[in-house]
Amino acid sequence: MMEGYLHRLDELLSVSPLVLEVEIVRRSIRDTEFEKILHYRYRVLLANGDLIEMTERVLEAQGALEISKYRHHWQTANGVLIKRWDNAPHYPTIDTFPHHLHDGSETRVVSHPATTGLEVLQRILEEAEI
């Protein structure tokens, strides 16, 4: 299950003509008696110079995947934030707390449902201006 998720993520990165380079900063799976825990962090360079940083902690237990922690950051080649999806618990007044989106700037924080790295990557590749 977890391996399938990673395979779909890696496949999307490898087949997209928009992806110029992928750096795997961290990718580890720890298998305990009760669950598997995946941590990964990727840096992705797009053909237009945009940078994506994807970080996720995924749990697999009792036949289900749960994204317990994530931060997916998309910025221009000049370092200007385009969007960042995360679930850090620092905006308790947002109705999708702790899930939220920084939309265009650090201070423009809006509600956003929980998401996965795969969903975010698909969306970025659809929206990126190359």
N, C-alpha and C positions, 0 to 999 in steps of 0.2 A: 504494500500500500504506500508506504513512505517512499520506497524506491521508485514507484510509479510516478509519484508527484515530482520527485527530482528529475526523473527522465523527461517528463513533459516540459518542465522548466528548461532543462538543458537543450532539449530538442528545439524549442521555440527560439532560444538564443542562437543555436547553430544554423537554423534555416532562414532566419530573417535577413534580408539583404540590407536592412537598416543597421544591424549590429556590426560594428567594426572590430571590436576587441572585448574580450571578457577576462577579467582577473578574478580568480577564486581566492578570496582573502582567507576564508575559513569555510570548511565543510566537514562536519563530523556527525556521526550517528553513534549514540550510546544506547546499548540494549541492556535494560535492567530486567529484573524478573517480572515486572509489572507493565512496563511500557518501553517504547523506543523514543529517544529524544534526538531530534535533528536541530543542529545549529548551522546556519550558513550565512555568509556575507559575500556578495558579489559586487564588483565594480564593472559597469558596462559602459563602453564608449560607443556612441552612435556616430553614424557617418557625417552628421552635421556638427559634430563636436559636443553635443549634449552628453552629460554624464548622469548615469543612474547608479545609485547605491541601494542595494537590496539587502536587508537583514531580517532574518526570521527565525523564530524558535517554534518548532512543530512537534507536537506530541502524538504518538500513535498508541492507543490503548483500547482494548475491547473492540477491535475492528473499526475504529473511527479515527480520523485525523482532527486535531484541534490546533489552531494557530494561537499560541499563548502570548507571543510577543512579536511585534513587527515594527519595522521602520523602513519605508521605501521612499527615497529622496530622488527627485529629478530636477536637474538644474541645467542652465545653458552653458555653453563653452566659456562664457565670461563669469561663471559662478553665480548667476542670478537664479534664485529659486523659481521654479515653475510650479511644482507641487510636491508636497510630502504627506504621505499617509502614515499614521502611526497610532499606537494605542498606549502611549505613555500617559499615566493618570494625572495630568496636570491641568485639565480643563473640565472640572466637575459640573459646570453649569450647562454644558452642551448635552443635548438630549440623546446623543449616541455614545455618551461617556462610557468607557475611556476612548473609544474610537473617534478619530477626527481627521480633518484634512487641512493642511496649511496651503492655501490657494493663492499663489502668486507672491506671497510675502510671509515672513514669520508671524506677523501680527494679524493677518487675515485668516482666522481659524473658523472652520465651518463644520457642521455635523456631517458625518459620513459613516455608513455602516461598516462593520468588520469586513476586511478584505484579505486576500492572499497575495503573495508575491506573483503567482502566476496570473491572477486577474489584473494586477497593476501593470505587469509587464505587457500583457496583451493590450491594455488601454493605451499605454505610452506608445507602443509601436503603431497603433492606429492613429494617434493624435500628433505624433512627432512630425515636424515639418522638415523634410529632407530635400 
